[in-house]
Amino acid sequence: MHILLHFIAPALVVFLFYREQFRREYLIMMATMLVDVDHLLASPIYDPLRCSIAFHPMHSFIAVAGYVALCFFKKTRVVGLGLVVHMFLDTVDCQYTSGVWYHGG
């Protein structure tokens, strides 16, 4: 369900705010899923019980602050929104699977 939400939630955001350019903006938001490349640095690469937030480098609190900052500039807004939505979904997944909001929390 978590992975499915990574496709549905961005589609809803784009539908609500960028309907006139749905395809382009949705593809940009889908490209932000590449943020998960930092999972390749972990061992094991995939652990269904591991919380990504504050564990992987591109899921750190500093990185998330940068993603939020991207939302304030028109040229980077869609990328920022895609990354913030991704981090929000990962945070909710942490709570759902582990009962914490971030790794170590």
C-alpha positions as MATLAB code, in Angstrom:
seq = 'MHILLHFIAPALVVFLFYREQFRREYLIMMATMLVDVDHLLASPIYDPLRCSIAFHPMHSFIAVAGYVALCFFKKTRVVGLGLVVHMFLDTVDCQYTSGVWYHGG';
ca = [
       0.000    0.000    0.000;
       2.858    2.381    0.843;
       4.367    2.190   -2.646;
       0.952    2.642   -4.251;
       0.478    5.836   -2.238;
       3.711    7.166   -3.750;
       1.896    7.134   -7.103;
      -1.566    8.209   -5.953;
      -0.735   11.117   -3.601;
       1.358   13.036   -6.172;
      -1.394   12.490   -8.751;
      -3.899   14.064   -6.361;
      -1.631   17.047   -5.683;
      -1.063   17.604   -9.403;
      -4.769   17.183  -10.156;
      -5.678   19.767   -7.523;
      -3.023   22.384   -8.310;
      -1.601   21.722  -11.791;
      -4.489   20.174  -13.678;
      -3.778   22.129  -16.896;
      -0.297   20.540  -17.173;
      -1.076   17.264  -15.455;
       1.234   14.968  -17.446;
       4.319   17.194  -17.222;
       3.947   18.012  -13.536;
       3.093   14.427  -12.576;
       6.216   13.166  -14.357;
       8.320   15.707  -12.475;
       6.806   14.576   -9.180;
       7.422   10.946  -10.097;
      11.057   11.795  -10.843;
      11.413   12.933   -7.233;
      11.017    9.289   -6.218;
      14.686    8.990   -7.203;
      15.346   10.370   -3.721;
      15.111    6.733   -2.658;
      18.446    6.025   -4.335;
      19.956    6.603   -0.893;
      18.429    3.275    0.165;
      21.243    1.653   -1.821;
      23.670    2.814    0.881;
      21.934    0.752    3.565;
      22.413   -2.878    4.423;
      20.098   -4.534    3.763;
      18.964   -2.253    0.935;
      15.322   -2.904    1.786;
      13.995   -3.524    5.257;
      10.205   -3.254    5.527;
      10.447   -2.419    9.228;
      13.114    0.279    8.912;
      12.032    3.897    9.109;
      13.595    5.940    6.300;
      13.178    9.344    7.935;
      16.437   10.388    9.664;
      18.084    7.109    8.616;
      18.953    7.639    4.946;
      20.966   10.765    3.997;
      18.376   12.153    1.578;
      15.682   11.534    4.201;
      17.477   13.555    6.895;
      15.858   16.494    8.654;
      18.270   18.905    6.942;
      17.379   17.470    3.531;
      13.655   17.731    4.315;
      14.139   21.386    5.290;
      15.748   21.917    1.887;
      12.816   20.224    0.174;
      10.398   22.531    1.984;
      12.494   25.526    0.893;
      12.164   24.412   -2.744;
       8.392   24.843   -2.425;
       8.779   28.613   -2.026;
      10.291   29.190   -5.482;
       8.161   28.914   -8.603;
      10.859   27.160  -10.669;
      11.428   24.440   -8.066;
       7.964   24.249   -6.495;
       6.816   21.009   -8.160;
      10.079   19.255   -7.294;
       9.788   20.516   -3.711;
       6.178   19.379   -3.467;
       7.083   15.951   -4.811;
       9.850   15.565   -2.253;
       7.728   16.862    0.634;
       4.863   14.524   -0.290;
       7.357   11.652   -0.454;
       8.781   12.470    2.984;
       5.285   12.852    4.436;
       4.280    9.429    3.123;
       7.477    7.891    4.485;
       6.804    9.510    7.874;
       3.271    8.120    7.963;
       4.664    4.712    6.982;
       7.122    4.904    9.901;
       4.267    5.554   12.298;
       2.141    2.803   10.791;
       4.815    0.090   10.690;
       7.015    0.983   13.678;
       4.981    3.319   15.865;
       7.554    6.112   15.496;
       7.628    9.251   13.332;
      11.313    8.970   12.408;
      14.275    6.602   12.823;
      15.339    6.674   16.438;
      12.209    8.509   17.523;
];
